[in-house]
Amino acid sequence: MPTPNDVLPLDSVDRVLLAALQRDGRTPNNELARQAGIAPSTCLARVRSLRERGAIRGIHADVDPEVLGLSIQAMIAVSLSSDARSSLTDFAAAVAEKPYVLNVFFVSGSYDYLLHVAADSSDGLRDIVTDLSGTGIVSDTETHLIFEHRAGRADAAHAS
């Protein structure tokens, strides 16, 4: 499995396939093949190779948290205490398993992580911050409410 810093050699067919799957991960193989201008059997092998090489990390449903009763979303900036630097990876793995966490971002700057979280109420959001602060290794948090979110997609077909 490639590491995050590995650059995968992608040709124009790979990029067409990735762009189509980004638009709709449920696109049938015969339609993917048509869009890429290749045979369905070749398409199947190409998509399998993209998965094996780590270019396709997964295909999933993007569920609206509000439908689940989680009407408040926030970004929580988290700093770990200086004596917890060896726990960076463990913290990320543990927090990613929390039911309120949508995304975990390891970032540069004055904070170590940005956590995209969802809660059912302001009390629920307070409980999330309290839970994070109670880990013993979090030294600081800063919470930013998200009023609106629109997903973007890097266009694989046009990336260089």
N, C-alpha and C positions, 0 to 999 in steps of 0.2 A: 504494500500500500504506500503510495507516495506521501511524503511529508508535505505540510502546508506550503513550504518554500520551493518545492519542486515545480518546475514549469513543464507542463505536459505538452508534447508536440501535437498540436491540433491542426488538421487540414480544413479546407473549406467545407467538406462534407460533415466533419465532426461539428463544426460551428453551426451549420444549418440544423443538424439534429438537436444540438443543445438548445438553440433558440426556439425551435418548435416545442420541445419538451418544457421549456420555461413558460411558454405561453399556455400550454395545456399538457400536463403530465400524463393525461389519459389518452393522448392521441394514439390511435391504433397504428400498429407497425406498418400496414400497407399504406397509410396516409403519410407517415414519416418517410417511407421509402419514396413515395411520389414527390414529396417536397424536396427531398435531397437528390432526386434523379438517379436513384440506385435500385437494385433489385431488393425485394422484401427479405430474402435470405441474407443478403449482404447487410441490410439495415439491422436485422436482428443481431448479427455478429458485431456490428459497429457499436450498437447500444450496449451490448454485453461488455465489450471492451472498455467503453467509457465508464461503466460501473466498476469494473475490475481495477481500472487505473485511478479511480477516485474522483473523476470529473463529475460524475453524477453521485451525489452524496445520499440521495433519497428522493422519493416521491411521496408526497403526503397531502392531506386535506388541510387547507388553511381555514380553521374554524374561528368564527367571530366570537371573541370572549364575552361580548354582551349577550349573545344567545345563551350562554352558560350562566348568566346572572352576574357576570363580572364586568360591571359598567364603568369602573374606574381603572384607567391604565396610567402607569407612571414609569419614569426612568429614575432609578436610584443609583447615584454614584457612590461607590464604596471604596474606602481606603482600608487596607489591612495594617495592623500594627507592625512596627519595624521588626519586631522579633518573630513575626509570622511569615517572613518572606519565603521561607522554605515550604510554606503551606499554600502557595498560590494555586498550584494545580489541584491540590486536594479541595481547596475552597471552591474552585470553579466546578469540579465534579459534584460536590455535595450540594451546592446551591442550585445547580441545573436540575436536580431531582425534586426540588421543592415544588409543590403543586401550584404555587402562585407565580412561578417564574416562566416567562415566555421565551426569553433569550438572555444569554450571558455574553458580554463582550469584554475581553481583556484589552485594556486601552493604555495609551500613553498619557502623560500629563500628571496632574496632581492627584488623580484617583487611580486605583488599580483596575476596577471593574465598573461597567455600566450594566445594570440589570433592568430588563424590560419586564415589568410585573403587571398583574391584573388582580383587582380586588372587587368585592361586592359592595363596598361602602368606604367612607373615609375612616371609620373605625377599623375595617379590615386592612386598609392601607397602613394605618398606625400599627396594627398587630404585625404586619410584615416587617416594618422598620424595627420594631421591638425584637422580633425573632432574629433578624440579622444582627442587631447590636448585641444580642445575648450569646453570640457564638464564642465570645472571648478573644477573637482575633480581629474583629472589626473595630477600627479606631475612630472612623468617621463615616457618616452618610450624608447625602444631600439628595432630596427628593424633588423631582420635577413632574408635575402633572402633564399628561398628554391629552390635549383637547381634541386632536384629530390625527389620524394616521393613514397614510397612503403608502402602500407597498410599491417599491420600484424594482426594476429588474435590469441588471446589466445585460446588454444585448450581446449574447455570445456570437452572433453572426457578424458583428461589427467590431468586436474587441480585437486588439492586435497583440 
